[in-house]
């Protein structure tokens, strides 16, 4: 039996394989439902949009609040949802992997992990660390399938 998440992942992967598509960013449940009714085929959460709706700066939403928001969007729609997961809410690769697993458990069909360290003195992760972080995230995703 295919789970709703497996079906969403399959649909989302097929969309990527077929070419370009529009991926709008709802910032709340109502927006997600509205965008689905407009005919969009997938959605992506927005870290900035959600943070601003809470009166916070982009990056100012704690991990658990963001995970709850992501799950809320996933549950509000039948569409595949890609999560804007900032920097994975961690610097080290092992912690990124743990957090990515939590995001996958929230029901997403995909997610992004940025290379922004959120450190003004060194805004981007050093190249080898950035690669290790993405590798760890990918391994966490693969172990979830």
N, C-alpha and C positions, 0 to 999 in steps of 0.2 A: 504494500500500500504506500502511495506517495503522500508525504506530509505536505501541508501548505507551504512550508519553507522550502522544501526540495523543489516543489513546482515553481515557486517564485525564483529560485536560483536558476533553474533550467530556462525559464522564460528570459531572465535577465542576461544570462550567458548568450542565448540565441540573439537577443537584441544587439549585443556587442559584436557578434559574428556577422550580422547582416549589414552593418554600417553605422552611420551617424543617426542619432535620435535626440530629441529634446528631453531633458531631465529637469523638471521644475522642482523648486525647493519650498515645500510647505513649512511654516514655522509653528503650526498647531494642528490639532485634529480637524477643525473646521476647514482649514485651507487644504489639507490632504484630501478630504472628502470632495470638496469643490473641484480640485484639480482632477481627481478621478472621474467625476461626472462630466468634466469638459472633454474627456477622451484621452488623456495622457496614458501612456502604457507603463510608466514606472515613475517613481519619485525619488528624491534625495533629500535627506534632512539638511538643515542649514545651521551650522554652529552659531554664526553671527545673528541670523534671524531669531533663533530661539533665545539666545542670550539677551538680545535687545528687547524681546518681548517680556523678559524678566527684569529689565532695568539694569542689566549687567553688560560689561564689555565682552567682545568676542574672546573666547578663551576663559571667561570668568565663571563658567558653569562647572561645578564639580562633576567628576566622573559619574557618580551614582545618579545624580539628577539628570545628566545627559542620557545615561542608559535608560532611565525610566521614560524620558521623553521619546527616545528612539523606539522603545517598545510600544509606547502609546500610538505613535504614528503607524508602526507596523500593524497593530491590531485594528486601526481605524479604516484600513483599506485592504483590498484584495490584490493591490498592485505590488510588484517587487519594490523594495525600498533599499536604497543605498545610503549608508550612514556617513555623514561628515564627522569623522571621529578624531578630528584635530591631530595632535601628535601621538595619539594612542594613550594619552593621559599618563605617560611615563617617558623617561629618558633611556633607561637600560632595556635591551632587547627582551630579556626574560619577562619583565613587567609589562612591556608592550604586548607580548604574546598572551599573558594572562588576561589583560584587558580586552584584547581582540576576541578572545574566547567568550568573554562575557557579552560582548557586542553581538557575536554570532548567536549566542544563546537568546538574545533579545528578539531574534527572528529575521534579521536583515538578509537580503539577497546579495549584498556586497557592502564594502566599506572602503573609505580612504584613510590612510595614515600619512600625515604631512611631515615634511622635513624641517618644519619650523620648530625651533627649540623653545620658543616663547621666552628666550633670554636675550634682552636687548644688547648685551655685550658680545654675544655670539649667536646671531639670529638663526643660523642654519646649523644642523648637526654636521660634524666632520664626516667626510665621505664614507670611510669604512664603517663608522658607527651607523650612519644612515642606511647603508646596505644591510648591516646586521639586523637593524630594527625591522626593515621590510621583510627580510628572510624569516625572522622569528614570527612576524605577523602572518606570513604565508603558511608557515608550518602549523600555526594554531588553526588557521582556516582549514587546511588539509586534514588535520586530525579531527575536525568536527564533522566532516562529511561522511 
